[in-house]
Structure formats: structure tokens, C-alpha cells
Amino acid sequence: MTKELFIKHREAVLDLMEDNSILIEFNRPNLNDGAVFNYKYDENRNYFYLTGLLEYENIVILQKIKGNSSSMILINPYDEFKAKWVGAPLSKEEVTEISGIKNVRYLDSFNQLINQYSSLVNNIYLDFVPNKSNRLNEDELLAKDFKDHFPWINILNSRPLFTKVRTIKSEEEINEMRKAISITNEGIKNILRHIGPKYEYQLESYFDQLIKYNGGTGYAFPTIAASGENACCLHYMDNTSKAKDGDLILFDLGSSVNMYCSDISRTFPISGKFTERQKELYNIVLKGQQVVFDNTKPGITTKELNQILRDYYKEELYKIGLIKEKTEEEVSKYYYHGVSHHIGLDCHDLCEYTPLKAGSIISNEPGLYISEEGIGIRIEDDVLVTENGAEWLSKDIIKTVEDIEKFIKENRVNE
């Protein structure tokens, strides 16, 4: 990814900030005190959005004072002990090369800088992550500290700014997601080569190996591998049951590349062939996905897309006798989630829930869940909203009954 992308990201956020303000974004480690090892952890997506950097503990500061905008980043100095154990931090020159930020200082200057800003700005933006606990999180504690020391400064929430700018993806961001989808495709094909009566975690492992082999830099979220009735639990993650011949298995999975996610769901027959009942239900879901896609365009909302799917289900599920009345309540027995969410740096990305605009990437994921029959089906693809409609980003990932059965028959490994 290019530093020009992150320069544009910072400019977009600065444009939304009030004048005479600073914005502070931390990339804190999720480590236990005293930990020596360089454990992987969940990066702050907003920090990465502004900098393209993955090093923890750094702080990026955006300032907009008297109409003049600039950026600064605070980093760790070189530490010989850490360099020997977990690697040296990036140098100032390397930080500038990746992020495009020329003003690079060390972290120990933070308090001095804040004291200087206190006489120059009216507002400080902090990133208040939604907090459902009774304890204050770190940004809330910092806000309290600022108010105690600088009561004349307004503390503002930067999250609405990121929500707005992250809703629309640039071409470079879209290309990263295309790469993630392509790698996910390779992992799915490897699952199909080994499909059969195995433990769910064993089938999941075939995906894992191909993700790493093909250069995926991470997973968008923990993989769901749910066979039989397990697939009727939307966020089933145990992946410990034995998948049996005659079962369907639902995979919800995705690779990420440079933090950008893919989010794909597929449902496959363990035996390699769908039963007539499974095929009937699967094709209803598949057609529903096409109905949603055909209505995806700028100006429509994800709520409206979901209602279009539900109205389609009222007719189709009534035709096959699964529901007795064409009502919302009847449909909700077998379909109980939304059909779309935004995708980007997070699998469920920050976004404005307003009518869709060109440049948004959303999921298209209809499902049916019939626990009394031990059948759960979800088909999910990633869709780019365009000026005139939409584009299937994951169109190359195998999906129809005929193509799935053909691929398994021709490519399954004898084990």
C-alpha cells in the first residue's frame, strides 16, 4: 500500500475536524504488564487507517489550527533489549516512508506537546470505542484527565469522523480486498478437495493452510465451520463436532490482506452431493441472494435490502410449505439476521447507515436455518456498490449446486 493513501485518509479526517482542534489516536498494545514476547493483538483500525503502521504504542496527532492542517507521530526510540527479543522499532525515516508523516518524534514528548496545545486549541478529539462495561476505558480516563487539567477545552468523539470517511473505499483499498477474496477462494477450494466425514476443525485446517501459503496476512474473524444443526447457531465457533455424511456444513470465513477483510460464507454437502431437500432449500437461498444483488445500488439502504429478501422469502417459503402464512413472524422462524453489513478494515466495518453510495463494500448473505431438519444454509458474497448498481467482488468463488458437486467429484482427494 502507498503512503499517498494514508495521506489522503488524514486529509479526509482533517477536513471534517473543527478548526483549532487536535485529534489523538493511539495504537495501544493488548499485552499483560511485564510481557516480553511480541504477541499479536488486535490492531487499532483507525490508527492504521491514518498511518499504515502496525507498531504498537505509537500515537498519531492530527492538528488543525487557524485553518492550517498537519500531522505528527510519536514512536518508540531504539531499545537494544527489545531489539534482541522482539525486533527493533521502525526508525523515523522508515515511519515517514510508510505513512508520509514527516514530523516524527518520540513518545516521551507527549505530555509536553499536550501542554503546548492546551493554549492553542479549543477541542481535543479522542476515539471513544463503544464501552458496555462499568469501568472507564483508556480514552475515557484520558478525557477525564484532560478535563481536570484543561477544563476550558472541549473533548469530542472522533469516531463519527472515522465512521464517515471509512464508509467509502478508494480503489487501492478495494484492490486489497480483492486480494483477500482471492486468497479466501484458494482456501475454500482446498476445503472442497478434502470434504468428507471429518471433525469440523479438521476441515477448517485445510482453509488455514492455504491462507498462509498464499500470503494472507491474517484472518478477518475466527472461522465458523458448522455442520448439521450447528449451522442454525449464527456465531457457532466451537468447530468440534464430527461432520457426517448427509450433513451440510456451513463455513463463514475470510482472509485479510494488509488489514482489509474478506467475508465469505458457503454451504457444502459433506458427502459431495446435495439431497433433493437440501438442493431445494439451497437454491431458494441462492436465488434470494441474486434478488438482493439486483436491487443493490446507490440510494437504497441495507434495511430496505433486508426487507426485499424477507418479502421474497414470504412467497418462496410458503410455496414449499415451510411457512403457513406469508408473515414477518413466520419468516423470522427460519431467517433471523440482516442480509448486509459494510466490510473494510473490520469485517463489520465502521459505516454510516444511510442510503448506499458508490464505493461502499457490503456483504450479501441470505440464509435459512431449519433446526428441526438439522439444516443451516448461508451464502455470502462481498459486493461493491457502483455508480449504476453493484459488482460481485467474490464472483469467482464456487457457489451453484452443480458447480459444487462437479468440483468435489473431480478434485476430491482420496484419504
C-alpha positions in Angstrom: 0.0 0.0 0.0 1.2 3.5 -0.7 1.9 6.4 1.7 -0.3 8.5 -0.6 -3.3 6.5 0.5 -2.7 7.3 4.2 -2.0 11.0 3.4 -5.4 11.1 1.7 -7.0 9.4 4.7 -5.5 12.0 7.1 -6.7 14.8 4.8 -10.2 13.5 4.8 -10.4 13.3 8.6 -8.8 16.8 8.9 -11.4 18.2 6.6 -14.1 17.1 9.0 -12.5 18.4 12.1 -13.4 21.7 13.6 -10.8 24.4 13.4 -8.5 24.9 16.4 -8.6 21.2 17.2 -6.3 18.2 17.6 -7.1 14.6 17.2 -5.2 11.9 19.1 -5.2 8.3 18.0 -3.4 5.6 20.0 -2.2 2.2 18.9 -2.1 0.6 22.3 -0.8 -3.0 22.8 -3.2 -5.6 24.2 -0.5 -7.1 26.4 -0.1 -8.1 30.0 2.1 -5.9 32.1 5.7 -7.1 32.0 5.2 -9.3 28.9 8.4 -9.8 26.9 7.1 -11.6 23.9 5.8 -9.7 20.9 2.3 -11.2 20.9 0.0 -10.5 18.1 -3.0 -8.5 19.0 -6.0 -6.6 17.6 -4.7 -3.5 15.9 -6.5 -0.2 16.2 -8.0 0.1 12.8 -8.4 3.9 13.0 -4.7 4.3 13.8 -3.8 2.1 10.9 -6.2 4.0 8.6 -4.3 7.2 9.4 -0.7 5.8 9.2 -0.4 2.4 7.5 1.7 1.4 10.5 1.3 -1.7 12.7 3.8 -0.9 15.5 2.1 -0.7 18.9 2.3 2.1 21.5 2.6 4.8 18.8 0.5 7.9 18.8 -0.6 9.9 15.8 -1.8 13.5 16.3 -3.7 15.5 13.7 -3.8 19.2 14.2 -6.0 21.9 12.6 -5.1 25.3 13.9 -6.2 28.6 12.3 -7.1 26.7 9.1 -3.6 25.1 8.8 -3.5 21.3 9.0 -0.6 19.0 9.7 0.2 15.5 11.2 2.7 14.3 13.7 3.5 10.8 15.0 5.2 9.7 18.3 7.1 6.5 18.3 9.4 4.4 20.5 13.1 5.1 20.3 15.5 2.3 19.6 15.9 -0.1 22.6 18.7 -2.7 22.4 17.0 -5.1 24.8 13.7 -5.1 22.8 15.6 -5.3 19.6 17.2 -8.6 20.7 13.9 -10.1 21.9 11.2 -8.9 19.6 13.0 -6.7 16.9 13.9 -3.1 16.6 11.2 -0.5 16.1 10.9 1.3 12.8 13.3 4.3 12.5 12.0 7.8 12.0 12.9 7.6 8.3 11.0 4.3 7.9 7.9 5.7 9.6 7.9 8.6 7.2 8.4 6.4 4.2 5.4 4.2 5.2 3.0 6.9 6.5 4.1 10.1 4.7 4.2 11.8 8.1 7.4 13.9 8.2 7.1 15.2 11.8 8.2 12.1 13.8 9.0 12.5 17.5 9.5 10.1 20.4 6.7 9.1 22.8 8.3 10.9 25.8 7.3 14.2 24.3 3.6 13.6 24.6 2.9 15.4 27.8 4.9 18.4 26.8 3.0 18.6 23.5 -0.4 18.4 25.2 0.6 21.3 27.5 1.6 23.3 24.4 -1.6 22.5 22.6 -3.7 23.5 25.7 -3.2 27.2 24.9 -3.8 26.8 21.1 -6.9 24.6 20.7 -10.5 24.6 21.7 -11.1 20.9 21.1 -9.4 17.6 21.5 -10.8 14.6 19.6 -10.4 11.2 21.2 -11.6 7.8 19.9 -14.3 6.6 22.2 -14.8 2.9 21.5 -18.3 1.8 22.5 -18.0 0.7 26.1 -20.6 -1.5 27.7 -18.7 -2.1 31.0 -19.0 -0.1 34.1 -15.2 0.7 34.0 -13.8 3.6 32.1 -11.7 2.6 29.1 -8.3 4.3 28.4 -9.7 7.1 26.2 -12.4 7.8 28.8 -9.8 8.0 31.5 -7.7 10.3 29.4 -10.7 12.5 28.7 -11.3 12.8 32.4 -7.7 13.8 33.0 -7.8 16.4 30.2 -11.0 17.9 31.7 -9.3 18.1 35.1 -6.3 19.8 33.8 -7.7 21.8 30.9 -11.4 22.5 31.7 -11.7 25.1 29.0 -11.1 22.5 26.2 -13.9 20.6 24.7 -13.5 16.8 24.5 -15.0 15.5 21.3 -15.6 12.0 19.9 -13.6 11.2 16.8 -15.4 8.0 16.0 -18.1 9.8 13.9 -15.4 11.2 11.7 -13.9 7.8 11.1 -17.4 6.4 10.5 -17.9 8.9 7.7 -14.6 8.5 5.9 -14.4 4.7 6.2 -17.8 4.2 4.6 -16.4 4.8 1.1 -13.4 2.8 -0.2 -10.7 4.0 -2.5 -9.5 2.0 -5.5 -6.4 1.0 -3.5 -8.5 -0.3 -0.6 -10.8 -2.2 -3.0 -7.8 -3.8 -4.5 -6.5 -5.0 -1.1 -10.0 -6.6 -0.5 -9.9 -8.2 -4.0 -6.6 -9.9 -2.9 -8.1 -11.0 0.4 -11.1 -12.5 -1.5 -8.8 -14.3 -4.0 -6.8 -15.9 -1.2 -10.1 -16.9 0.6 -11.1 -18.6 -2.7 -8.0 -20.7 -2.6 -8.7 -21.8 0.9 -12.3 -22.7 0.1 -11.2 -24.8 -2.8 -8.8 -26.7 -0.5 -11.7 -27.4 1.9 -13.6 -28.9 -1.0 -10.7 -31.1 -2.1 -10.8 -32.7 1.4 -14.6 -32.6 2.1 -15.9 -35.6 3.9 -16.9 -37.0 7.3 -14.3 -35.3 9.5 -14.3 -33.1 12.5 -15.2 -29.5 11.8 -11.8 -28.3 13.0 -10.1 -30.7 10.6 -12.0 -29.2 7.6 -11.2 -25.7 8.9 -7.5 -26.6 8.9 -7.4 -27.0 5.1 -8.5 -23.4 4.8 -5.9 -22.2 7.3 -3.0 -23.8 5.4 -3.9 -22.3 2.1 -4.4 -18.8 3.6 -0.9 -18.8 4.9 0.6 -20.4 1.9 -0.9 -17.8 -0.4 0.2 -14.8 1.6 -2.8 -13.8 3.6 -1.6 -11.6 6.4 -4.4 -12.6 8.8 -7.9 -13.7 9.3 -10.8 -11.3 9.1 -12.5 -13.2 12.0 -12.5 -16.6 13.6 -13.7 -19.2 11.2 -17.1 -20.7 11.6 -17.3 -24.4 10.5 -20.8 -25.6 11.5 -22.2 -28.9 10.4 -25.7 -30.1 10.6 -27.8 -28.3 13.3 -24.8 -26.4 14.5 -25.3 -24.1 11.4 -28.5 -22.8 12.9 -26.4 -21.0 15.5 -25.3 -17.9 13.7 -22.0 -17.5 15.6 -21.2 -21.1 16.3 -17.4 -21.2 16.8 -16.6 -24.4 18.7 -15.9 -26.3 15.4 -15.5 -29.5 17.4 -18.4 -31.7 16.1 -18.0 -34.6 13.7 -19.5 -33.8 10.3 -21.4 -36.8 9.0 -22.3 -38.0 5.5 -25.7 -36.5 4.7 -24.9 -33.3 6.6 -24.4 -29.9 5.2 -21.6 -27.8 6.6 -21.7 -24.0 6.7 -18.4 -22.1 6.5 -18.2 -18.4 7.4 -14.6 -17.3 6.9 -12.3 -14.8 5.3 -8.7 -13.9 4.8 -7.4 -10.3 5.3 -4.6 -8.6 3.4 -3.0 -5.5 5.0 -5.8 -5.4 7.5 -8.5 -5.3 4.8 -11.1 -8.1 5.1 -13.0 -10.5 3.0 -16.2 -12.1 4.4 -17.5 -15.2 2.6 -20.0 -17.9 3.6 -20.5 -21.1 1.7 -22.5 -24.3 2.5 -21.4 -27.7 1.2 -22.6 -31.3 1.3 -20.2 -33.5 3.3 -21.0 -36.4 1.0 -20.3 -34.4 -2.1 -23.9 -34.4 -3.3 -26.9 -32.4 -2.0 -30.1 -34.3 -1.2 -33.2 -33.2 -3.0 -34.4 -31.3 0.1 -31.1 -29.7 0.6 -30.9 -28.6 -3.0 -34.4 -27.2 -2.9 -33.6 -25.0 0.1 -30.1 -24.1 -1.1 -31.5 -22.8 -4.4 -34.1 -20.7 -2.6 -31.3 -19.0 -0.7 -29.2 -18.7 -3.9 -32.0 -17.0 -5.8 -32.6 -14.7 -2.8 -29.0 -13.6 -3.0 -29.5 -12.7 -6.6 -32.7 -10.8 -5.8 -30.8 -8.7 -3.2 -27.9 -8.1 -5.7 -30.3 -7.0 -8.4 -31.7 -4.3 -6.0 -28.3 -3.1 -4.7 -27.4 0.3 -6.0 -26.8 3.8 -4.7 -29.7 5.3 -2.8 -31.1 2.1 -1.2 -30.4 1.2 2.4 -29.3 -2.2 3.8 -32.6 -2.2 5.8 -34.5 -2.0 2.6 -32.4 -4.8 1.0 -33.2 -6.9 4.0 -36.9 -6.3 3.6 -36.7 -7.2 -0.1 -35.3 -10.5 0.9 -37.9 -11.1 3.6 -40.7 -10.4 1.1 -39.1 -12.9 -1.3 -38.9 -15.5 1.5 -42.6 -15.0 2.3 -43.5 -16.2 -1.2 -40.9 -18.9 -1.6 -41.2 -20.5 1.8 -45.0 -20.5 1.5 -44.7 -22.3 -1.8 -42.8 -25.2 -0.3 -44.9 -25.4 2.8 -42.2 -24.4 5.2 -44.4 -21.5 6.5 -48.2 -21.5 6.7 -48.8 -17.7 6.4 -46.9 -15.0 4.5 -46.0 -13.0 7.6 -42.9 -11.5 9.1 -43.3 -13.7 12.1 -43.3 -16.9 10.1 -40.2 -15.9 8.1 -38.4 -15.0 11.3 -38.6 -18.6 12.4 -36.1 -19.5 9.7 -34.3 -16.3 8.8 -33.2 -14.1 11.8 -30.3 -11.8 10.8 -29.7 -9.0 8.4 -28.7 -9.5 4.8 -25.9 -6.9 4.6 -23.2 -5.1 6.6 -20.3 -3.0 5.5 -16.9 -4.6 5.1 -13.4 -3.0 5.2 -10.7 -2.8 7.8 -13.2 -4.6 10.1 -15.4 -7.4 9.0 -18.3 -5.4 10.2 -16.8 -2.1 9.3 -17.4 1.4 10.6 -20.0 3.0 8.3 -22.8 5.5 8.0 -26.1 3.6 8.0 -27.6 5.9 5.3 -28.6 5.1 1.7 -25.7 3.3 0.0 -23.2 5.3 -2.0 -20.8 4.2 -4.8 -17.6 2.9 -3.2 -19.1 1.1 -0.3 -18.5 -2.6 0.0 -21.2 -4.7 1.7 -22.0 -8.3 2.3 -24.9 -10.1 0.6 -25.7 -13.0 2.9 -29.2 -14.6 2.8 -29.7 -17.6 4.9 -32.2 -20.2 6.0 -32.0 -22.1 9.3 -34.3 -25.1 10.0 -33.1 -26.7 13.2 -35.8 -29.4 13.2 -34.3 -30.7 9.9 -30.7 -30.1 11.0 -30.1 -27.7 8.1 -28.5 -24.3 8.1 -27.6 -22.6 4.9 -25.9 -19.3 4.3 -24.4 -18.0 1.1 -22.4 -14.8 1.5 -20.5 -12.7 -1.1 -18.8 -9.3 -1.0 -20.3 -6.7 -3.2 -19.0 -3.3 -4.3 -21.7 -0.6 -4.8 -21.0 1.1 -8.1 -22.4 4.3 -9.7 -25.1 2.3 -11.6 -25.6 -0.8 -9.5 -23.2 -3.3 -8.0 -20.3 -5.7 -8.7 -19.8 -9.2 -7.3 -16.2 -9.0 -5.9 -16.3 -12.7 -5.0 -17.9 -13.9 -8.2 -15.2 -16.5 -8.8 -15.9 -18.4 -5.6 -17.8 -21.6 -6.4 -21.5 -21.3 -5.5 -24.1 -23.2 -7.5 -25.2 -26.7 -6.7 -24.0 -28.1 -10.0 -20.6 -26.4 -9.8 -20.0 -27.5 -6.2 -20.9 -31.2 -6.9 -18.8 -31.2 -10.1 -15.7 -29.7 -8.3 -15.9 -32.2 -5.5 -16.3 -35.1 -7.9 -13.3 -34.0 -10.0 -11.0 -32.8 -7.3 -11.6 -34.6 -4.0 -8.5 -36.2 -2.6 -8.7 -39.9 -1.7 -7.7 -40.1 2.0 
